[in-house]
């Protein structure tokens, strides 16, 4: 009988809890104890929460640390093409044998108890990080913060909160203060927290939480500033000014994310060279990613093909601004979204710059919004919308009449993952 693969064990883990999301930490602490508390044996942790920009900010912090010669673990979710992307061990995606071993150990230690897929796989990542030497561990929150499975480190080196906005209301609350309270749950007593640009309502909650816990804050607009001036990134804090190239990640929101990363690195004592590496070396797939290979590229011909996984109103605004920075071309969207998202809120800012939208259902995703409903939502915000049976069909349809189009596949990280798997 052949040994189980990571996919086999991951499939088993999906059956350990009837819900995909069930926010509580009791099950997590129980399994960590059964594994002899790997969360207490991690290299210094930087814990990152927020609604938008977590992944990009983490990527820039990692690029800076690696530019300074540091070995870095990183945990992120969801994955795009393969689960292995979630666990970066000292700069490399975890290997299949190592992942299979870790998942098997966690599954056996759990002993059939109820636990969600995200909880047990996050614990597998923490276990991996505890057993491989590195200088830093970057933990990206999955959902919220207070009750997220990553929120188990009592004394991180630093916490980070990127911009907070309305999203995941079914789990985190209906209002901005309620959501901010969940995000601020990662703040730890006495541990400094870098805070990105925030609405006043969210910032008030974060400041109140930090004050109660005696956690020093490094807040955008108060303790550090970042801006774009004459095609340069200008960052300033109490230690001085940095004049850097613009981030390789495109858009005004990436200027803000870069500022958060720079504030973190400067607080940790890193120099200007490290900071430049953070903005120039960072890569983050499915964040306005220009595709250059694969069957979709062949189908696109002379058209440009881009990919983005943003999926809420704030992401729609940021994406619109970033697209307007590119050399002018007719923009056509191929969009697939989940049925839990504010679809019209996401699409509304994009409507003004879009020629057509071709709606698709996300392949093999039970929570996909049907293409017909996505197209209907696009029509409601004034887009010229159509349905398509697949991304490939949409690309072929667009290029028949607009061979020099800029085609953006967008609306969901799950759609982005499907595209990367098929187009890798």
C-alpha positions in Angstrom: 0.0 0.0 0.0 1.5 3.4 -1.0 2.2 6.1 1.6 -0.4 8.9 1.8 0.4 12.1 0.1 -0.2 15.6 1.5 -3.3 15.9 -0.6 -4.7 12.7 0.9 -4.1 13.9 4.4 -5.5 17.4 3.7 -8.6 15.8 2.3 -8.9 13.9 5.6 -8.5 17.1 7.6 -11.4 18.7 5.7 -13.7 16.2 7.5 -12.6 16.9 11.0 -15.2 19.8 11.5 -18.6 20.3 9.9 -17.8 24.0 9.3 -15.0 25.6 7.3 -14.8 28.5 9.7 -15.5 28.4 13.4 -13.7 31.1 15.2 -12.3 30.0 18.6 -8.9 29.1 20.0 -9.7 26.2 22.3 -9.1 23.5 19.8 -5.9 25.1 18.6 -4.4 25.4 22.1 -5.3 21.7 22.8 -3.5 20.4 19.8 -0.5 22.7 20.3 -0.2 21.3 23.9 -0.4 17.7 22.4 2.5 18.7 20.2 4.6 20.0 23.1 3.9 23.7 22.3 5.8 24.4 19.1 4.4 28.0 19.2 6.8 28.7 22.1 9.8 27.6 20.0 9.5 29.9 17.0 12.2 32.3 15.8 11.1 36.0 16.5 7.5 36.5 15.2 6.1 39.4 13.2 2.3 38.9 13.3 0.3 40.7 10.6 -3.5 41.4 10.5 -5.7 43.7 8.5 -8.4 43.6 5.8 -6.3 44.6 2.8 -2.6 44.5 2.1 -1.5 41.8 4.5 0.1 39.6 1.9 1.8 42.5 0.0 3.1 43.9 3.3 4.4 40.5 4.4 6.1 40.1 1.0 7.9 43.4 1.4 9.0 42.7 5.0 10.3 39.4 3.9 12.1 40.9 0.9 13.8 43.4 3.2 14.8 40.8 5.8 16.2 38.5 3.1 18.0 41.4 1.5 19.7 41.8 4.9 20.8 38.2 4.7 18.3 36.9 7.2 16.6 33.5 6.9 12.8 34.0 7.1 9.8 31.6 7.7 6.5 32.9 6.3 2.9 31.6 6.7 0.1 32.9 4.4 -3.3 31.8 3.3 -5.1 30.9 1.2 -2.8 29.3 -1.3 -3.2 29.9 -5.0 -2.0 26.9 -6.9 -0.7 24.4 -4.2 -1.0 24.2 -0.5 2.8 24.2 -0.1 2.8 27.9 -0.9 1.3 28.6 2.6 4.5 27.4 4.4 7.8 29.0 3.5 10.7 27.5 5.4 13.8 29.7 5.5 12.9 31.1 2.1 11.8 27.9 0.4 8.3 26.4 -0.1 8.0 23.3 2.1 8.8 20.1 0.3 6.2 17.4 -0.3 7.9 14.8 2.1 8.2 17.4 4.9 4.6 18.6 4.5 3.3 15.0 4.4 5.2 14.2 7.6 4.0 17.3 9.4 0.4 16.9 8.4 0.5 13.2 9.4 1.9 14.1 12.9 -0.7 16.8 13.4 -3.5 14.5 12.3 -2.4 11.7 14.6 -1.8 14.1 17.6 -5.3 15.5 17.1 -6.7 12.0 17.7 -9.9 12.5 15.8 -11.0 15.6 17.8 -13.1 18.3 16.1 -10.9 20.9 14.5 -11.2 23.1 11.4 -9.0 22.6 8.3 -7.5 26.1 8.8 -6.7 25.4 12.4 -4.9 22.1 12.0 -3.0 23.2 8.9 -1.9 26.4 10.6 -0.6 24.3 13.5 1.3 22.2 10.9 3.0 25.4 9.7 3.9 26.5 13.2 5.3 23.0 13.9 7.4 23.3 10.8 8.7 26.7 11.8 9.6 25.5 15.3 11.9 22.7 13.8 13.8 24.6 11.2 16.3 27.4 12.2 15.6 30.9 10.9 16.0 34.5 12.0 12.3 35.6 11.8 8.9 34.1 11.4 6.2 36.0 9.5 2.6 35.0 10.4 -0.3 36.3 8.3 -3.7 36.2 10.0 -6.2 34.1 8.1 -9.5 35.8 9.3 -9.9 38.5 11.9 -7.2 38.3 14.4 -8.5 37.8 18.0 -9.7 34.2 17.4 -7.5 33.4 14.4 -5.4 30.2 14.6 -2.2 32.2 14.2 -2.9 34.2 17.4 -1.2 31.9 19.7 2.2 33.5 20.2 2.3 35.3 23.6 5.3 37.5 22.9 5.9 38.3 19.2 8.7 40.7 18.3 6.2 43.0 16.5 2.6 43.1 15.5 1.3 44.8 12.3 -2.2 46.0 11.4 -2.7 46.9 7.7 -5.7 49.0 6.6 -9.0 47.8 8.0 -12.3 47.9 6.0 -15.6 46.1 5.7 -15.2 42.4 4.8 -16.2 39.0 6.2 -19.1 40.6 8.0 -20.7 37.2 8.6 -17.8 36.3 10.9 -16.3 39.6 12.2 -19.2 41.9 12.7 -21.3 44.4 10.7 -19.5 47.6 11.6 -16.0 48.9 11.2 -15.4 49.2 14.9 -16.5 45.6 15.4 -14.1 44.4 12.6 -11.3 46.6 14.0 -11.8 45.0 17.4 -11.1 41.6 15.9 -8.0 42.8 14.0 -6.7 44.5 17.2 -6.9 41.2 18.9 -3.4 40.4 17.8 -2.0 43.3 19.9 0.0 41.9 22.8 0.9 43.4 26.2 4.0 45.6 25.8 4.7 44.5 22.2 5.0 47.4 19.7 2.4 47.5 16.9 2.9 49.1 13.5 -0.4 50.5 12.2 -1.1 51.4 8.6 -3.6 54.0 7.3 -6.9 53.5 9.0 -10.4 55.1 9.1 -10.9 57.1 12.3 -13.4 54.5 13.7 -10.9 51.7 13.2 -8.0 53.6 14.6 -9.9 54.6 17.7 -10.5 50.9 18.5 -6.8 50.0 17.8 -5.5 52.8 20.0 -7.9 51.9 22.9 -6.8 48.2 22.7 -3.1 49.2 22.6 -3.5 51.6 25.6 -5.2 48.9 27.7 -2.3 46.5 27.0 0.5 49.0 27.3 1.6 48.3 23.7 3.5 51.1 22.0 2.0 52.1 18.6 3.8 53.3 15.4 0.9 54.8 13.6 0.8 56.2 10.0 0.3 59.9 10.0 1.6 60.2 13.6 4.9 58.4 14.0 5.7 57.7 10.3 4.7 59.1 6.9 4.9 57.8 3.4 4.1 59.4 0.0 4.9 59.3 -3.7 6.8 62.3 -5.0 8.2 62.6 -8.5 8.1 58.9 -9.1 9.9 58.1 -5.9 8.8 56.7 -2.5 9.4 59.1 0.3 9.3 57.7 3.8 10.0 59.6 7.0 10.0 58.8 10.7 11.7 60.2 13.8 15.0 58.6 12.7 15.1 60.4 9.3 14.0 60.3 5.7 14.3 57.6 3.0 14.2 58.4 -0.7 13.5 55.1 -2.5 12.4 53.7 -5.8 8.7 53.0 -6.2 7.7 49.5 -5.1 7.8 46.8 -7.8 4.2 46.1 -6.7 2.0 48.6 -8.6 -0.5 51.1 -7.1 -0.9 53.8 -4.5 -2.1 51.2 -2.0 1.3 49.5 -2.4 3.0 52.8 -1.4 1.0 52.5 1.8 1.9 48.9 2.2 5.5 49.7 1.6 5.3 52.3 4.3 4.0 49.8 6.8 6.8 47.4 5.9 9.4 50.1 6.2 8.1 51.2 9.6 8.4 47.5 10.8 11.9 47.1 9.4 13.1 50.5 10.8 11.7 49.6 14.2 13.6 46.3 14.2 16.8 48.3 13.5 17.4 47.6 9.8 19.3 50.0 7.6 18.5 51.9 4.3 19.8 49.1 2.1 17.4 46.7 3.8 14.5 49.1 3.2 15.4 49.5 -0.5 15.4 45.7 -0.9 11.9 45.6 0.7 10.4 47.8 -2.0 12.4 46.6 -5.0 12.7 42.9 -4.4 9.1 42.0 -3.3 7.0 39.7 -5.4 3.4 38.7 -4.6 1.4 36.6 -7.1 -2.1 37.5 -8.1 -1.7 41.2 -7.1 -1.9 42.8 -10.5 0.4 40.2 -11.8 1.4 40.4 -15.5 1.2 36.9 -17.0 3.8 35.9 -19.5 3.4 32.2 -20.2 1.0 29.4 -20.5 -2.0 28.4 -22.7 -3.9 31.6 -21.9 -1.1 33.7 -23.1 -1.1 31.8 -26.4 -4.8 32.4 -26.7 -4.4 36.1 -25.9 -2.1 36.7 -28.8 -1.1 40.4 -28.8 -3.4 41.3 -25.9 -2.0 41.8 -22.4 -3.1 39.4 -19.7 -3.1 40.4 -16.0 -4.3 38.6 -12.8 -5.5 40.0 -9.5 -7.2 38.4 -6.5 -8.7 41.4 -4.7 -12.3 40.9 -3.8 -13.8 43.6 -1.7 -14.8 47.3 -2.3 -11.5 48.6 -0.9 -9.6 46.3 -3.3 -11.7 47.4 -6.2 -10.8 51.0 -5.5 -7.1 50.2 -5.2 -7.1 48.1 -8.3 -8.8 50.9 -10.3 -6.1 53.3 -9.2 -3.3 50.9 -10.0 -4.7 50.1 -13.5 -4.8 53.8 -14.3 -1.0 54.0 -13.8 -0.4 51.6 -16.7 0.1 52.7 -20.3 -3.3 53.2 -21.8 -5.0 50.2 -23.4 -8.7 49.2 -23.6 -9.5 47.3 -20.4 -11.6 44.1 -20.4 -12.4 42.2 -17.3 -12.9 38.5 -16.8 -14.5 38.3 -13.3 -15.5 35.5 -11.0 -16.4 36.0 -7.3 -17.6 34.2 -4.2 -21.2 34.5 -3.1 -20.1 35.9 0.2 -18.6 39.1 -1.2 -20.0 42.6 -1.9 -19.9 42.2 -5.6 -21.3 45.5 -6.7 -19.1 47.3 -4.2 -16.1 45.7 -5.7 -17.1 46.4 -9.3 -18.4 50.0 -9.0 -15.0 51.8 -9.1 -13.9 49.6 -12.0 -16.9 50.4 -14.1 -15.6 53.8 -15.2 -12.5 52.3 -16.8 -13.8 49.0 -18.2 -14.9 48.3 -21.8 -16.5 44.9 -21.1 -16.8 42.4 -18.3 -17.1 38.7 -19.0 -18.4 36.8 -15.9 -17.3 33.3 -15.1 -18.1 30.8 -12.4 -15.0 29.8 -10.4 -14.1 26.2 -11.3 -14.5 23.6 -8.6 -15.6 26.2 -6.0 -18.8 25.4 -4.1 -19.2 29.0 -3.0 -18.8 30.6 -6.4 -21.3 33.2 -7.5 -22.8 31.9 -10.7 -21.6 33.7 -13.8 -25.2 34.9 -14.5 -25.4 36.7 -11.1 -21.9 38.2 -11.5 -22.9 39.5 -15.0 -26.1 40.9 -13.5 -24.2 42.7 -10.8 -21.9 44.2 -13.4 -24.8 45.4 -15.4 -26.3 47.1 -12.3 -23.1 49.2 -11.9 -23.2 50.2 -15.6 -20.8 47.7 -17.2 -21.3 46.0 -20.6 -21.5 42.5 -19.1 -21.6 39.0 -20.7 -21.4 35.5 -19.4 -18.6 33.1 -20.4 -18.2 29.3 -19.9 -14.6 29.6 -18.9 -11.7 32.0 -18.7 -10.2 30.6 -21.9 -13.5 31.2 -23.7 -13.7 34.7 -22.4 -10.1 35.5 -23.6 -10.9 34.1 -27.0 -14.1 36.2 -27.2 -12.4 39.4 -26.1 -9.4 39.1 -28.5 -11.7 38.5 -31.5 -12.9 42.1 -31.4 -10.1 43.7 -29.3 -6.8 42.1 -30.2 -4.7 44.7 -28.4 -6.8 44.7 -25.2 -5.6 44.7 -21.7 -7.4 41.7 -20.1 -7.6 41.5 -16.4 -8.8 38.2 -14.7 -10.1 39.3 -11.3 -12.5 39.0 -8.4 -11.2 36.2 -6.3 -8.0 34.6 -5.0 -9.7 31.2 -5.8 -10.2 32.2 -9.4 -6.6 33.4 -9.5 -5.4 30.1 -8.1 -7.4 28.2 -10.7 -5.8 30.3 -13.5 -2.3 29.8 -12.1 -2.7 26.1 -11.8 -3.9 25.8 -15.4 -1.6 28.4 -16.8 1.7 27.6 -15.0 
